[in-house]
């Protein structure tokens, strides 16, 4: 999902049932039928044996094959403790579409952990057709409410948005980085997408406001 980043999955699975996840992460999970039935079914579950097997990479996506908000809190603490013990020279991305989940752990997190959430749009209307996750406005408020210095925002796959409102939301969050990308599975999943021109306008407006933006599309390259 993120260029140059390796995924570490001591926890896997999700119940948000995002439509764009089915042909990507959930399809990948189907390859695990002979290894783990829970992985195959994308059901939230843990793999304690992986706690000490942090990949050899500079940036690690923690539990990228799922949403960590479905993880038992005690096991999340085990994950954080493994990061502290074995990941001191690495950067860790911890991402959830329910950012409020992170709140009890904020004082535990070392400085090399970045917290992430996804905002595909600012629009709540119709979002229930895409995902069972908290709607964008609630997710935004939860992320904003986290008293944490290191935040990254993923706007991917971007959906149609109200320009001024969405732009203001992103700027007000003041993230260290914004990942910006489009629906990469448009043959399998149909989403209400913005025009290339609108995407381009958002990208350049964020850049002009000194927001660090990386794109996961050829639109702006």
Order of alpha helices (4+ residues) and beta strands (2+ residues): beta-beta-alpha-alpha-beta-beta-alpha-beta-beta-alpha-beta-alpha-beta-alpha-beta
